[in-house]
Amino acid sequence: MFALIYDAHEQDKPFKQVLSVHKTRKTAEHALEKRMARLGKKKVWECDTRIVWLKEKVKPGYGVTENAFSTWQPGETIPYGESHPDCD
């Protein structure tokens, strides 16, 4: 399942709070857009929020570590721009 997690990239806080869970990446992206608007039309990187693939079922409010999620679902096509840098 896909999820929005709160990730402020703080090394001393390994648990990331699950904000919401979703069956598809598309619905997770829609939820992220709504969160950005609710936070005052901030950019993605300003919201400290990420879309991830959870390896196990959890509920919103749970805390997960990096071992419990990955950026992409197994078998999911990774966009070219995500796997290749923009510069030489």
SULSULDA-V403120 format. One line per field, one symbol per residue. ss: DSSP state (H for helix, E for strand, C for the rest). psi: psi as a letter, one per 40 degrees, with the letter a starting at -180 (. if undefined). burial: 1 if it has 16 or more other C-alpha atoms within 10 Angstrom, else 0. A space follows every 50 residues. Layout:
BEGIN
ss: ???
psi: ???
burial: ???
END
This chain:
BEGIN
ss: CEEEEECCCCCCCCCEEEEEEECCHHHHHHHHHHHHHHCCCCCHHHCCEE EEEECCCCCCCCEECHHHEECCCCCCCCCHHHHCCCCC
psi: iiihihgefhdegdhhhhdiiididdddddddddddddeffiideeefhi hihhdihiiidihiideeiidiihehhhidddehiei.
burial: 11111110000000111111110010011011101100000000001011 11110001000011000110001000000000000000
END
